[in-house]
Amino acid sequence: RSLLVERPAEVADLVESLLASTEEDEKIMGTIQELNEVIAKTATGTDESSAGTSARSPSSAASTLSDLLSDEETRNAIAEQLPGILTLSRRVGAGLLRRAAYRTEQSHQLPEEARKRITEVNKLLADSIEPKV
């Protein structure tokens, strides 16, 4: 609250520092995009790289994946054709949440109480979706 009231000009820098991509983030997004292309190829029976769509943005790839996964029949077909994809996707999601928790912990621009709560929620979500071995 004090940041918004006493130093509103710093809010933009705070948001930028929290959302800035790192080299590791780029690697993760690249891996997710590759997984999306494999899933899309399996679900649609087409090779996206030959169609010239392999350079799509991560948001476009996520949109395509979301469209594919919104159909129950497609989800079931993907799960059948790619055994372990559900476990893998849950692990990736848990990993991303843990990465967000780590980055939040490292951000000393956020008030300590907010850092603790955001970190705790991300870790609890990660623990709840990660498959039990």
Buried (B, 14 or more C-beta within 10 A) or exposed (E): EEBEEEEEEEEEEBEEEBEEEEEEBEEBBEEBBEBBBEBBBBBEEEEBEEEEBEEBEBEEBBEBBEEBBEEEEBBEBBEEEBEEBEEEBBBBBBEBBBBBBEBBBEBEEBEEEEBEEBBEBBBEBBEEBBEEE
